[in-house]
């Protein structure tokens, strides 16, 4: 007797079945089947790819898999419980398999072989996922790789674009139309949009020096040099060559290969050069036949340069390939010019130098790599497994990370002038440099000529700054050195450069951090704060902030304004791309270390003072800086008030609320002012509106959501309704509305019903005048993603009522207006034109989907005459005609077309 199955609902065929028995269902290995009934070792069901053909098949031929049953009964559907990416990949590979065979028949050999490789790669990735041994991060990387390969194959085979959310396919019926459109657009743009990188690295491999009659060992130093600023950009990379001009240690790859890391985009320009300085070890003079003693002298040999521009051109011509370069080596004839020989060669003053020979030179392999260092390790693992020396940038990179640790002191012996000592020619001078401890004892193995050398054991000691912070600085001779002090006419040039995340040589910063030692100089110290280098401030960010709020506690009336200005300077410093990664450091400071329970009073008072002054102030630059920093100013205000509430049990709550409401009253008056022929106040208003939405989440920590919504609504309402002559301000207003709609405040239904009228008011105004359509479409899309038709809340129906009353007519007119315009000729502008049309269409579809019969009835009853109803119906039928145009969406957006035609 056949009985319906309870658990055995889904399976995969593991053995072929011809279906020769009565009512038998033919099966192929790999088919997926849905099982309906069972009886004595047999199943009845159908193959998922042909659901209309049902039949029976042996139960032993099926490998059962877990699945969820939807709409259980006659019209039930099954959803496999395995990973959705695996399900999609399995189905796609089956579809590709049939088409792959057709490629062979059609003699499309190139695509046939490429698709075969991709299918094998996907099968390997599928095995990795199914085994289940991957870490969370590695699983994300594998799934990202899988979806990229699936999209590539679908595009090559002319199949549909698949909308995904977090690597999984989405059900168009489960999400709003605007969200579906955004996902489709994101996948569409992702195919052609490369991700720009701001960090670059230069791989260099020393091959050989080809030159006749070398006969001596050589030391080669590579560095990157900025000819505009006349200083090196990187550390030096040091390679030893044998007498034949080949690497002395060929078995040690890290001794002949290096990676110049953390080069910024500004370092890839034509006046940046790779410079090579070559030192020979051996005879005093190059012409001597035999060394009269066993001493090994380090003498200049030659120099070579290569412009980064040549390397960039090579990269454009041969993408991602490692190229060999032959550098001309110029001999050093006059040793007194050795310190500037590279500058003279760059300036084309190389006539005074001889080439080693016409067919000789320095052979190196060079390759530019793009992306952060972790990405380079993943993409080029062979570089790091074989060994490569890391050559760092002198100073900090363009982007400084909080976890970076640098403790490097670079010392360069530039040149010297010494007395001849009664002789006719200058003497040879040997210079030795030591590092001494406080007792004058030499510290061994702590000086390095450059990267590429064998790591010194004692270098690790210098990672601890306490080791040498206490060392004395002294002039004088070493113990046991009986040489006389040299005459004052002699001179010696030396340069030093400190790159440290633990130490500073900035006197103003040291004075600021030690302000308690000179309390009488606090005003002067705060005045100089803005002149301190930003890199020095972020290195000591927590200490700096502690000192700042310590000064505020000392005397709020006297120092409150200067402390506030210094805090604004620090906050705006973190907006710089170089220091933006220190924002989490400041967030951590506020949450875990900040202890200014009374600071909120002074911060609110000074902020209100600046907003009140902005109306009459002639110079607005500093006020604009204050308003740019308002997000973090409010973070300090809110956390300070939280600390005060915790300490006092909530005292002075009314005083705090009153000060906040007074502050927002000043803001509303400031926003309501229209500039009379001057754009200064307009620029300040634009700066405020740009950063205002970031304040919402902070206010919600202490104030009820409806109160915050009322404050925001009144603030947005204070902006003049008339479209301003300052078009840039109108754009900023709309951006502020967009950020408000995307904020947590708008997601909450209680606050959304308060904010929705003012948002719709500004939207309606812009759509009527056909201004900022791209931003209007973005706002509408976000709104329709949030407002659900099937929501059980009472407010949802009211929201749909407001949307229909405010938007339906203007949306129809906007789509008709855009569609009747002549399309622009430029490809980029045309793409934006199509994007905004499609997005408005998605918004209209979302609104129609959310309308119920009641809404349609109300709409029909709202027309006072038949003429008005007729015009509306003509309008909407014209729009429907536009919706079904083939060119409305790209040809592979089949899912979007199906939703439209519903």
C-alpha positions in Angstrom: 0.0 0.0 0.0 1.3 3.4 -1.0 1.6 5.8 2.0 2.7 9.5 1.9 6.3 10.0 3.2 7.0 12.0 6.3 10.8 12.4 6.4 12.0 10.9 3.1 11.2 13.9 0.9 14.4 14.6 -1.0 17.3 12.6 -2.4 20.0 12.3 -5.0 20.2 9.4 -7.5 23.3 7.3 -6.9 22.6 4.6 -9.6 20.9 4.8 -13.0 17.4 3.3 -13.5 15.9 2.7 -16.9 12.3 2.7 -15.6 11.3 -0.5 -17.5 8.8 -1.6 -14.9 5.1 -0.4 -15.2 4.9 3.3 -14.2 8.7 3.4 -13.8 10.5 6.7 -13.8 13.9 6.8 -15.7 16.7 8.2 -13.6 20.2 9.3 -14.3 23.0 9.5 -11.7 23.1 12.9 -10.1 19.4 13.7 -10.6 17.6 15.2 -7.6 14.2 13.8 -6.8 11.2 14.8 -4.7 9.6 11.8 -3.0 5.8 11.7 -2.5 4.9 8.1 -1.4 6.6 4.9 -0.5 5.7 1.1 -0.6 7.8 -2.0 0.1 11.2 -0.6 -0.9 9.9 1.6 -3.7 9.4 5.4 -3.9 7.0 7.4 -6.0 7.9 10.9 -7.0 9.5 13.0 -9.7 12.8 14.5 -10.9 13.0 18.2 -9.9 13.9 19.3 -13.4 10.7 17.6 -14.8 8.1 17.9 -12.1 5.2 17.1 -14.5 6.4 13.5 -15.0 5.8 11.2 -12.0 6.7 7.6 -11.5 8.1 4.9 -9.3 11.8 3.9 -8.6 13.8 1.7 -6.2 14.5 3.2 -2.8 18.0 1.7 -2.7 18.9 3.9 -5.8 18.4 7.1 -3.8 20.6 8.8 -1.3 18.3 10.7 1.1 19.1 14.3 2.1 17.6 16.6 4.7 15.0 19.1 3.4 12.3 21.4 4.7 8.8 21.0 3.4 6.8 24.1 2.5 2.9 24.0 2.0 2.7 20.4 3.0 0.1 18.4 1.1 -0.8 18.1 -2.6 1.2 21.2 -3.7 4.1 20.9 -1.3 7.6 22.1 -2.2 10.9 21.1 -0.7 13.8 23.3 0.3 17.1 21.5 0.9 18.7 22.3 4.3 22.2 22.1 2.9 24.1 25.4 2.3 22.3 27.5 -0.3 25.6 28.2 -2.1 26.1 24.4 -2.5 22.5 23.9 -3.8 23.0 26.7 -6.3 26.4 25.4 -7.4 25.0 21.9 -7.9 22.1 23.0 -10.0 24.3 25.4 -12.1 26.9 22.7 -12.8 24.2 20.4 -14.1 22.9 23.1 -16.4 26.5 24.0 -17.5 27.2 20.3 -18.2 24.5 20.1 -20.9 25.6 23.4 -22.5 29.3 22.5 -22.2 28.7 19.5 -24.5 27.0 21.8 -27.0 30.1 24.1 -27.0 32.1 21.1 -28.3 29.5 20.4 -31.0 29.6 24.1 -32.1 33.4 24.0 -32.2 33.8 26.8 -29.6 37.0 25.4 -28.3 38.3 28.3 -26.3 35.2 28.7 -24.2 34.9 24.9 -24.0 38.3 24.6 -22.3 37.9 27.6 -20.1 34.5 26.4 -18.8 35.9 23.0 -18.2 38.7 24.4 -16.0 36.1 26.6 -14.1 33.8 23.6 -13.5 36.7 21.5 -12.1 37.7 24.4 -9.9 34.1 24.7 -8.6 33.9 21.0 -7.9 37.1 21.3 -5.8 35.7 24.2 -3.9 32.4 22.3 -3.4 34.4 19.5 -1.8 36.2 21.9 0.6 32.8 23.3 1.8 31.2 19.9 2.2 34.1 18.5 4.3 33.3 21.2 6.8 36.9 21.8 8.1 37.2 25.4 7.0 37.5 28.3 9.4 34.8 31.0 9.3 37.0 33.5 7.4 38.2 30.9 5.0 34.6 29.7 4.3 33.7 33.3 3.4 36.6 33.5 1.0 35.7 30.2 -0.6 32.0 31.2 -1.0 33.1 34.6 -2.5 35.3 32.7 -4.9 32.4 30.3 -5.8 29.9 33.1 -6.5 32.4 35.0 -8.6 33.0 31.8 -10.8 29.3 31.2 -11.0 28.6 34.7 -12.2 31.5 34.5 -14.8 30.2 31.2 -16.2 26.6 32.5 -16.3 27.7 35.6 -18.2 29.8 33.6 -20.7 26.9 31.2 -21.3 24.3 34.0 -21.7 22.4 32.9 -18.6 20.5 35.1 -16.2 22.1 37.3 -13.6 21.5 35.8 -10.1 20.6 38.3 -7.2 22.4 37.3 -4.0 22.5 38.4 -0.4 25.5 37.3 1.6 26.4 34.7 -1.1 22.9 33.1 -1.1 20.2 33.4 -3.8 17.2 35.5 -2.7 13.6 34.8 -3.2 12.0 37.7 -5.1 8.7 37.2 -3.2 10.4 37.5 0.2 12.0 40.9 -0.3 10.8 44.3 -1.6 11.1 45.2 -5.3 13.5 48.0 -4.5 15.8 45.7 -2.5 15.7 43.2 -5.4 16.6 46.0 -7.8 19.5 47.1 -5.6 20.9 43.5 -5.5 20.6 43.2 -9.2 22.3 46.5 -9.8 25.1 45.6 -7.4 25.8 42.3 -9.2 25.6 44.1 -12.5 28.1 46.9 -11.5 30.4 44.4 -9.8 31.2 42.7 -13.1 33.0 45.7 -14.5 34.0 47.9 -11.6 37.6 47.4 -10.4 38.4 48.2 -6.8 41.0 50.9 -6.6 43.9 50.3 -4.2 45.9 52.9 -2.3 48.7 50.7 -1.1 51.4 49.4 -3.4 54.5 47.3 -3.1 57.6 46.8 -5.3 59.2 43.4 -5.6 62.9 43.4 -6.5 65.2 40.5 -7.3 68.9 41.0 -7.7 70.2 38.9 -10.6 73.7 39.8 -11.5 76.2 42.6 -12.4 77.6 42.1 -15.8 81.0 43.9 -16.0 84.4 42.9 -17.3 87.3 42.5 -14.9 85.5 42.8 -11.6 87.8 40.7 -9.5 86.4 42.0 -6.2 83.4 41.4 -4.0 80.7 44.1 -4.1 78.1 45.5 -1.8 74.9 46.7 -3.6 72.4 49.0 -1.9 68.9 49.6 -3.4 66.6 52.3 -2.3 63.6 54.4 -3.5 64.5 58.0 -3.9 62.3 61.1 -4.3 64.0 63.5 -6.7 61.5 66.3 -6.1 62.2 66.4 -2.4 65.8 65.2 -2.7 65.5 62.5 0.0 65.1 58.7 0.1 61.6 57.3 0.5 62.6 53.8 1.7 65.1 51.9 3.7 68.1 50.4 1.9 68.1 46.8 0.6 71.6 45.3 0.9 73.0 42.5 -1.4 76.5 41.0 -1.4 77.9 40.0 -4.8 80.9 37.7 -5.4 83.9 38.4 -7.7 81.8 37.3 -10.7 79.0 39.7 -10.1 76.5 37.1 -8.9 74.7 36.9 -5.5 77.2 35.6 -2.8 74.5 33.5 -1.2 72.4 32.1 -4.1 70.7 29.5 -1.9 69.3 32.2 0.4 66.5 33.9 -1.6 65.8 36.4 1.2 69.4 37.7 0.7 68.7 38.6 -3.0 64.9 39.4 -3.1 63.1 42.2 -1.3 59.6 43.8 -1.1 59.5 47.5 -0.8 56.3 47.8 1.2 53.6 50.4 1.9 54.2 52.7 -1.0 51.3 55.2 -1.5 49.7 56.3 -4.7 51.7 59.5 -4.4 54.9 57.5 -4.5 54.1 56.1 -8.0 55.1 59.1 -10.1 57.8 59.9 -12.7 60.2 61.7 -10.3 60.4 58.7 -8.0 63.5 56.6 -8.8 65.0 53.3 -7.8 68.6 54.1 -6.9 71.5 51.6 -6.7 74.8 52.3 -5.1 77.6 49.8 -5.5 80.6 49.6 -3.2 83.7 47.4 -4.0 85.7 45.6 -1.2 89.4 45.2 -1.7 92.2 47.5 -3.1 92.5 51.1 -2.1 92.7 52.3 -5.8 91.0 50.6 -8.7 94.2 50.5 -10.7 96.4 48.8 -8.1 97.5 45.3 -9.3 98.0 43.9 -5.8 96.9 45.0 -2.3 100.1 45.8 -0.3 98.4 44.7 2.9 95.6 42.4 3.9 93.2 45.2 4.7 89.8 45.3 2.9 88.8 48.8 1.8 85.3 49.9 1.0 85.6 52.1 -2.1 82.8 53.6 -4.3 82.3 51.7 -7.6 79.2 52.9 -9.4 75.6 54.0 -9.4 72.5 53.3 -11.4 69.0 54.7 -11.4 65.6 53.7 -12.8 62.4 55.8 -12.9 59.2 54.4 -11.5 57.5 55.8 -14.6 59.4 53.2 -16.8 58.1 50.5 -14.5 54.5 51.7 -14.7 54.7 51.8 -18.5 56.0 48.2 -18.5 53.2 47.2 -16.2 50.6 48.7 -18.6 52.1 47.0 -21.5 52.5 43.5 -19.9 49.9 43.3 -17.1 51.0 41.5 -13.8 54.2 40.1 -15.3 57.6 40.2 -13.6 60.0 42.0 -16.0 63.8 41.9 -16.1 65.5 45.3 -16.4 69.1 46.1 -17.3 70.3 49.2 -15.5 73.3 51.3 -16.8 76.0 51.5 -14.1 78.0 54.8 -14.1 81.5 54.7 -12.6 82.4 57.1 -9.8 85.4 59.1 -11.0 85.4 61.8 -8.3 84.9 60.3 -4.9 84.0 63.7 -3.4 80.8 63.6 -5.5 79.8 60.2 -4.4 77.2 61.5 -2.0 75.3 63.2 -4.8 76.1 60.9 -7.8 72.5 59.6 -8.0 71.2 63.2 -8.1 73.5 64.1 -11.0 72.5 61.0 -13.0 68.8 61.8 -12.5 69.4 65.4 -13.6 71.2 64.0 -16.8 74.5 65.4 -15.6 76.1 62.0 -16.2 78.7 63.2 -18.8 81.2 63.4 -16.1 80.8 59.7 -15.3 82.0 56.7 -17.4 79.8 53.7 -18.1 81.2 50.4 -17.0 81.0 49.2 -20.6 78.6 49.4 -23.5 77.1 45.9 -23.0 77.4 45.8 -19.3 74.9 46.7 -16.5 73.0 45.6 -13.5 70.3 42.9 -14.1 67.3 43.0 -11.8 63.7 41.7 -11.9 61.0 44.1 -10.8 57.2 43.8 -10.3 54.6 46.2 -8.9 52.0 44.6 -6.6 48.8 46.3 -5.5 46.8 45.9 -2.3 47.5 45.6 1.4 50.2 43.3 2.6 47.8 40.5 3.8 46.2 40.4 0.3 49.7 40.2 -1.2 50.5 37.2 1.0 47.4 35.4 -0.1 47.8 36.2 -3.8 51.6 35.6 -4.1 52.3 32.9 -1.4 55.4 31.7 -3.3 57.2 35.0 -2.5 56.9 34.5 1.2 57.5 30.7 1.2 60.8 31.0 -0.7 61.8 34.0 1.4 61.8 37.7 0.8 63.3 40.6 2.8 60.9 43.3 3.8 62.2 46.8 3.1 60.1 49.4 4.9 59.2 52.9 4.0 61.2 55.7 5.8 58.6 57.1 8.0 55.0 56.0 8.2 52.9 54.8 5.3 50.0 56.8 3.8 47.6 54.9 6.1 48.7 54.2 9.6 47.1 51.3 11.5 46.7 51.4 15.3 48.5 48.1 15.7 51.6 49.1 13.7 54.8 49.0 15.8 57.8 50.9 14.5 60.9 51.7 16.5 63.6 52.7 14.0 66.3 55.3 14.2 67.9 56.0 10.8 71.4 57.5 10.9 73.2 58.5 7.7 76.9 59.5 7.5 76.6 62.1 4.7 80.1 63.5 4.2 83.1 65.1 5.9 85.8 67.7 5.5 89.1 66.8 7.2 92.5 68.5 7.3 95.3 67.1 5.1 97.7 66.9 8.0 100.6 68.6 6.1 100.2 66.3 3.0 99.5 67.5 -0.5 96.5 65.1 -0.9 93.6 64.4 1.3 93.8 61.6 3.8 91.6 58.5 3.8 89.4 58.6 6.9 87.8 55.5 8.4 84.6 56.3 10.3 83.2 53.8 12.8 79.8 54.2 14.5 78.8 52.5 17.8 75.8 52.4 20.1 76.7 52.7 23.7 74.9 52.1 26.9 74.8 54.5 29.9 78.2 53.1 31.1 79.9 53.6 27.8 79.9 49.9 26.9 79.4 49.1 23.2 76.1 47.3 22.4 76.8 44.7 19.7 74.7 43.7 16.7 72.2 46.6 16.8 73.2 48.5 13.7 72.1 47.2 10.3 73.3 48.4 6.9 69.9 47.6 5.4 67.3 44.9 5.0 68.6 41.6 3.5 71.2 41.1 6.1 71.1 38.2 8.5 68.9 39.3 11.5 71.0 40.3 14.5 70.1 38.6 17.8 70.2 41.7 19.9 67.9 43.7 17.5 65.0 42.3 19.4 66.1 44.1 22.5 65.4 47.4 20.8 61.8 46.6 20.3 61.5 47.6 24.0 61.8 51.4 24.2 62.7 51.2 27.9 66.0 49.6 26.9 67.3 52.9 25.4 65.0 55.6 26.7 67.3 55.9 29.7 70.5 56.0 27.7 72.6 59.1 28.1 73.6 61.4 25.2 77.3 62.3 25.5 80.1 63.8 23.5 83.6 62.4 24.0 86.0 59.7 23.2 85.5 56.0 23.9 87.2 54.5 26.9 90.8 53.7 26.0 90.8 56.0 23.0 94.0 58.1 23.2 93.5 60.0 19.9 93.6 63.8 20.3 90.5 65.9 19.8 90.3 67.1 16.2 90.6 70.7 15.1 87.5 72.8 14.9 88.1 73.4 11.1 87.2 69.9 10.4 83.5 69.1 9.9 81.4 66.0 9.6 77.8 65.8 8.3 75.4 63.3 9.8 71.6 63.1 9.5 69.1 61.2 11.7 65.5 60.3 11.4 63.3 58.7 14.0 60.3 56.6 13.0 58.7 55.3 16.2 55.2 54.5 17.5 56.6 54.7 21.1 58.9 57.7 21.2 58.7 61.3 20.1 61.2 64.1 19.5 58.5 66.8 19.2 59.1 69.3 22.0 55.6 70.9 21.8 54.0 67.5 22.3 56.2 66.7 25.2 55.3 70.0 26.8 51.6 69.2 26.3 51.8 65.7 27.8 53.8 67.1 30.8 51.6 70.2 31.3 51.4 69.7 35.1 55.1 70.5 35.3 54.4 74.0 34.0 50.9 75.0 34.9 51.6 78.7 34.2 52.3 77.8 30.5 49.0 75.9 29.8 47.5 78.6 27.6 50.7 78.8 25.5 50.9 75.0 25.3 47.3 74.8 24.1 47.9 77.5 21.5 50.8 75.5 20.0 48.8 72.2 19.9 47.4 72.7 16.4 51.0 73.0 15.0 52.0 69.5 16.2 52.4 66.9 13.4 49.3 64.7 13.2 51.3 61.5 13.2 52.8 62.4 16.6 49.3 63.1 18.1 47.8 59.8 17.0 50.7 57.8 18.3 49.9 59.1 21.8 46.2 59.5 21.3 45.0 58.2 24.7 47.7 60.2 26.6 46.8 63.3 24.6 43.1 63.0 25.3 43.8 62.3 29.0 46.0 65.4 29.2 43.3 67.5 27.4 40.5 66.5 29.8 42.9 66.9 32.7 43.4 70.5 31.7 39.6 71.0 31.4 39.1 69.6 34.9 41.8 72.0 36.2 39.9 75.2 35.3 36.9 74.8 32.9 36.1 78.6 32.8 39.7 79.5 31.9 40.7 76.6 29.5 37.3 75.3 28.3 37.3 77.1 24.9 40.9 76.2 24.1 40.4 72.5 25.2 37.3 72.4 23.0 39.3 73.7 20.0 42.0 71.2 20.6 39.5 68.3 20.8 38.0 69.5 17.5 41.4 69.5 15.9 42.0 65.9 17.0 38.6 64.7 15.8 39.1 66.3 12.4 42.6 64.8 12.2 41.0 61.4 12.3 38.9 62.3 9.3 42.1 62.3 7.2 42.5 59.0 5.2 46.0 58.6 6.7 44.6 58.4 10.3 41.0 57.2 9.8 41.9 53.8 11.2 42.4 55.4 14.6 38.7 56.2 14.9 38.2 52.8 16.7 41.0 53.8 19.1 39.1 56.9 20.0 35.8 54.9 20.3 37.6 52.6 22.7 38.9 55.5 24.6 35.5 57.0 25.0 33.9 53.7 26.1 36.7 52.4 28.4 39.0 55.2 29.5 37.2 58.6 29.3 36.3 59.7 32.9 35.1 63.3 32.5 31.8 63.1 34.2 31.4 66.9 34.2 32.8 67.6 30.7 29.3 67.5 29.0 28.4 70.8 30.5 31.3 72.7 29.0 31.1 70.8 25.7 27.4 71.7 25.2 28.1 75.3 26.3 30.9 75.9 23.9 29.2 74.1 21.0 26.1 76.3 21.5 28.3 79.4 21.6 29.9 78.5 18.2 26.4 77.8 16.6 25.1 81.2 17.9 28.2 83.0 16.7 27.9 81.4 13.2 25.1 83.8 12.2 27.2 86.9 12.6 30.8 85.7 12.2 32.7 86.9 9.1 35.1 84.0 9.1 33.4 80.7 9.2 36.3 78.2 8.7 36.8 77.3 12.4 33.0 77.1 13.0 32.8 74.7 10.0 35.6 72.6 11.6 33.6 72.4 14.8 30.4 71.3 13.0 32.4 68.6 11.1 33.4 67.2 14.4 29.9 67.2 16.0 29.5 63.4 15.8 32.4 62.8 18.2 31.6 65.9 20.3 28.1 64.3 20.9 29.8 61.0 21.8 31.8 62.7 24.5 28.7 64.7 25.7 26.5 61.6 25.9 29.2 59.4 27.6 30.1 62.1 30.0 26.4 62.5 31.0 26.1 58.7 31.4 29.1 58.7 33.8 27.5 61.6 35.7 24.2 59.7 35.9 25.9 56.6 37.1 27.8 58.5 39.8 24.9 60.6 41.1 21.9 58.4 40.5 20.5 60.6 37.7 20.7 64.1 39.3 20.2 67.2 37.2 18.4 65.3 34.5 16.1 68.3 33.7 19.1 70.6 33.4 20.7 68.2 30.9 17.5 67.9 28.8 17.0 71.7 28.9 20.6 72.3 27.7 20.1 69.8 24.8 16.8 71.4 23.8 18.3 74.9 23.9 21.2 73.7 21.7 18.7 72.4 19.1 16.8 75.6 19.3 20.0 77.5 18.3 20.5 74.9 15.5 17.0 75.5 14.1 17.4 79.2 14.1 20.8 78.9 12.4 19.4 76.6 9.7 16.4 78.9 9.1 18.6 81.8 8.1 18.8 82.4 4.4 22.0 84.0 3.0 21.4 87.4 1.6 23.8 87.5 -1.4 26.6 85.7 0.6 27.3 82.0 0.4 29.4 81.9 3.7 26.5 81.0 6.0 25.2 78.6 3.3 28.5 76.7 3.4 28.3 76.4 7.2 24.8 75.1 7.0 25.9 72.5 4.4 28.7 71.4 6.7 26.2 71.0 9.6 23.7 69.0 7.5 26.4 66.7 6.2 27.4 65.5 9.7 24.1 65.9 11.6 22.6 62.4 10.9 25.6 60.8 12.7 24.4 62.4 15.9 21.1 60.4 16.0 22.5 57.2 17.4 24.2 59.0 20.2 21.1 60.8 21.3 19.2 57.6 21.4 21.5 56.3 24.1 20.0 58.7 26.7 16.8 60.1 25.1 13.5 58.3 24.2 13.2 57.4 20.5 10.1 59.5 20.0 11.7 62.6 21.6 14.8 62.2 19.3 12.5 61.8 16.3 10.7 65.0 17.3 14.0 66.9 17.6 15.2 65.7 14.2 11.8 66.4 12.6 11.8 70.0 13.9 15.4 70.5 12.8 14.7 69.2 9.3 11.5 71.3 9.1 13.5 74.5 10.0 15.1 74.4 6.5 13.4 76.8 4.1 10.8 75.1 1.9 11.6 77.2 -1.2 14.3 75.7 -3.4 17.3 77.8 -2.7 19.4 79.6 -5.3 22.4 77.8 -3.7 21.9 74.5 -5.6 24.7 72.8 -3.6 22.8 73.4 -0.3 19.7 71.7 -1.8 21.8 68.7 -2.7 23.3 68.6 0.8 19.7 68.8 2.3 18.6 65.8 0.3 21.8 63.9 1.3 20.9 64.6 4.9 17.3 63.3 4.3 18.9 60.2 2.7 21.2 59.5 5.7 18.1 60.0 8.0 16.1 57.4 6.1 19.1 55.0 6.3 19.6 55.6 10.1 18.4 53.5 13.0 15.9 56.3 13.8 13.9 55.6 10.6 14.1 51.8 11.0 12.1 52.0 14.2 8.4 52.2 13.4 7.6 54.5 16.3 10.0 57.2 15.1 9.5 56.5 11.4 5.8 57.6 11.6 7.0 61.0 13.0 9.7 61.5 10.4 7.9 60.3 7.3 5.8 63.4 6.7 8.8 65.7 6.6 10.8 63.3 4.4 7.9 63.0 2.0 7.5 66.7 1.9 11.1 67.3 0.8 10.9 64.4 -1.7 7.7 65.6 -3.2 9.2 69.1 -3.6 12.3 67.8 -5.4 10.4 65.4 -7.7 8.0 68.1 -8.8 10.9 70.2 -9.9 12.8 67.2 -11.4 15.9 67.9 -9.3 18.5 65.5 -7.8 16.6 62.5 -9.2 19.4 60.0 -8.5 19.3 60.9 -4.8 15.5 60.9 -4.7 15.5 57.4 -6.2 18.0 56.3 -3.5 15.8 57.7 -0.7 12.6 56.1 -2.2 14.3 52.7 -2.5 15.4 52.7 1.1 12.0 53.7 2.3 10.2 50.9 0.4 12.7 48.4 1.7 11.5 49.3 5.2 7.8 49.8 4.8 6.3 46.4 4.4 2.8 45.6 3.1 2.5 42.5 5.2 3.5 44.2 8.5 1.1 43.5 11.3 1.6 46.9 12.9 -1.2 49.5 12.7 1.3 52.2 11.6 2.1 50.2 8.4 -1.3 50.9 6.9 -1.0 54.6 7.8 2.5 54.7 6.2 1.2 53.2 3.0 -1.7 55.8 3.0 0.9 58.6 3.2 3.1 57.1 0.5 0.1 56.7 -1.9 -1.2 60.2 -1.3 2.2 61.9 -1.6 4.1 59.8 -4.2 1.9 57.9 -6.6 1.0 60.8 -8.9 4.5 62.4 -8.8 6.2 59.0 -9.4 4.0 58.4 -12.5 4.8 61.9 -13.8 8.6 61.4 -13.1 8.8 58.1 -15.0 6.9 59.6 -18.0 9.1 62.7 -17.9 12.3 60.7 -17.8 11.2 58.3 -20.5 10.2 61.1 -22.9 13.6 62.8 -22.6 16.2 62.3 -25.3 18.9 60.0 -23.9 22.3 61.7 -23.5 25.1 60.7 -25.8 27.9 60.0 -23.3 28.2 56.3 -22.2 28.6 57.2 -18.5 25.7 59.7 -18.5 23.6 57.2 -20.5 24.3 54.6 -17.8 23.2 56.9 -15.0 20.1 57.8 -17.0 19.1 54.1 -17.3 19.9 53.5 -13.7 17.7 56.2 -12.4 14.8 55.1 -14.7 15.1 51.5 -13.5 15.2 52.6 -9.9 12.1 54.8 -10.2 10.3 51.9 -11.9 11.3 49.6 -9.0 9.9 52.2 -6.6 6.6 52.4 -8.4 6.3 48.5 -8.5 7.0 48.4 -4.7 4.3 51.0 -4.1 1.8 49.1 -6.2 2.6 45.9 -4.5 2.0 47.4 -1.1 -1.3 48.9 -2.0 -4.4 46.9 -0.9 -7.9 46.9 -2.4 -8.8 49.6 0.1 -6.1 51.9 -1.2 -7.2 51.4 -4.8 -10.8 52.1 -3.8 -9.7 55.3 -2.0 -7.7 56.3 -5.0 -10.6 55.9 -7.4 -13.0 57.8 -5.1 -10.5 60.7 -4.8 -11.2 61.8 -8.4 -13.9 64.5 -8.5 -14.7 64.0 -12.2 -14.5 61.4 -14.9 -12.0 63.6 -16.8 -9.5 63.4 -13.9 -10.0 59.6 -13.7 -9.5 59.3 -17.4 -6.3 61.3 -17.4 -5.0 59.2 -14.5 -5.8 55.9 -16.3 -4.2 57.1 -19.5 -1.1 58.1 -17.5 -0.8 54.8 -15.7 -1.4 52.7 -18.8 1.3 54.7 -20.6 3.7 53.9 -17.7 2.7 50.2 -17.9 3.6 50.3 -21.6 7.0 51.7 -20.6 7.5 49.0 -18.0 7.3 46.1 -20.5 9.9 47.6 -22.9 12.7 45.2 -23.6 15.3 47.9 -23.0 13.9 48.8 -19.5 16.3 46.4 -17.8 19.5 44.6 -19.1 18.9 41.4 -21.0 20.1 39.1 -18.2 17.7 40.6 -15.6 15.0 38.0 -16.2 13.9 37.9 -12.5 13.3 41.7 -12.5 11.3 41.3 -15.7 9.1 38.6 -14.2 8.4 40.8 -11.1 7.5 43.7 -13.4 5.1 41.7 -15.4 3.3 40.4 -12.3 
